Amino acid sequence: MRIDYTRIAAKSINSLDAGTKRRILIGITGLTEIPPRGDIKLLQGGYPEKTFRLRIGKYRLIFRYKNDDDGSRFLIVEDVGLRGNFYD
């Protein structure tokens, strides 16, 4: 499964220390499995339809699944951050 990162998500991941970055990337890899692995919840409110969050310790990752023109599915990582003010 293809994984795309928004510029915000890539910048957030690259700013993390090596251990945390490794945990985040393992969590993202788990999202490509069928069924996806991890503490996943559907987000409600001001988010686009079918937007999910993955909890990785005190970090949260916002992502969506989309379909390519050829029908194959891919993952879009929208944002990564600490739980505290992340949803504001």
C-alpha positions as CSV (number, residue, x, y, z in Angstrom):
1,M,0.0,0.0,0.0
2,R,1.3,3.4,-0.9
3,I,1.8,6.0,1.9
4,D,1.6,9.7,1.3
5,Y,2.5,12.4,3.8
6,T,1.3,15.9,3.9
7,R,4.0,18.5,4.3
8,I,2.9,19.2,7.9
9,A,3.1,15.5,8.8
10,A,6.5,15.0,7.2
11,K,7.8,18.0,9.0
12,S,6.4,16.9,12.4
13,I,7.8,13.3,12.0
14,N,11.2,14.6,11.0
15,S,11.4,16.9,14.1
16,L,11.0,13.9,16.5
17,D,13.8,12.1,18.3
18,A,14.9,8.8,16.8
19,G,13.1,6.5,19.2
20,T,9.7,8.3,18.9
21,K,10.1,8.5,15.1
22,R,10.7,4.8,15.0
23,R,7.5,4.1,17.1
24,I,5.5,6.5,14.8
25,L,6.8,4.7,11.6
26,I,6.0,1.3,13.1
27,G,2.4,2.6,13.8
28,I,2.1,3.8,10.2
29,T,3.3,0.5,8.9
30,G,0.5,-1.2,11.0
31,L,-2.1,1.0,9.2
32,T,-1.2,-0.7,5.9
33,E,-2.1,-4.1,7.1
34,I,-5.6,-5.6,6.7
35,P,-7.2,-5.1,9.2
36,P,-5.2,-2.1,10.3
37,R,-3.3,-2.5,13.7
38,G,-3.4,0.0,16.5
39,D,-5.7,2.1,18.7
40,I,-7.7,3.7,15.8
41,K,-10.8,5.8,16.2
42,L,-13.0,7.6,13.6
43,L,-12.8,11.4,14.1
44,Q,-16.0,13.5,14.3
45,G,-16.6,17.2,14.1
46,G,-14.5,19.5,11.9
47,Y,-12.7,16.7,10.0
48,P,-13.4,15.4,6.5
49,E,-15.5,12.3,6.3
50,K,-13.7,9.0,7.1
51,T,-10.8,10.7,8.9
52,F,-9.2,8.6,11.6
53,R,-6.7,9.0,14.5
54,L,-4.1,6.5,15.7
55,R,-2.9,6.7,19.3
56,I,0.8,5.9,19.8
57,G,1.6,6.6,23.4
58,K,1.2,10.4,24.0
59,Y,1.3,11.1,20.2
60,R,-1.7,11.2,17.8
61,L,-1.6,10.6,14.1
62,I,-4.4,11.8,11.8
63,F,-4.9,9.8,8.6
64,R,-7.3,8.9,5.8
65,Y,-7.6,6.1,3.2
66,K,-8.2,7.1,-0.4
67,N,-8.5,5.2,-3.7
68,D,-6.3,5.9,-6.7
69,D,-7.8,6.2,-10.2
70,D,-6.9,2.6,-10.8
71,G,-8.9,1.5,-7.7
72,S,-5.9,0.7,-5.5
73,R,-6.1,2.0,-2.0
74,F,-3.5,4.3,-0.4
75,L,-2.9,6.0,3.0
76,I,-2.6,9.7,3.6
77,V,-0.9,10.8,6.8
78,E,-2.3,14.2,7.6
79,D,-0.6,15.2,10.9
80,V,1.3,14.0,13.9
81,G,1.6,15.6,17.3
82,L,1.3,15.4,21.0
83,R,-2.1,14.8,22.4
84,G,-2.4,18.0,24.5
85,N,-3.4,20.7,22.0
86,F,-3.5,18.5,18.9
87,Y,-7.2,18.5,18.2
88,D,-7.6,22.3,18.4
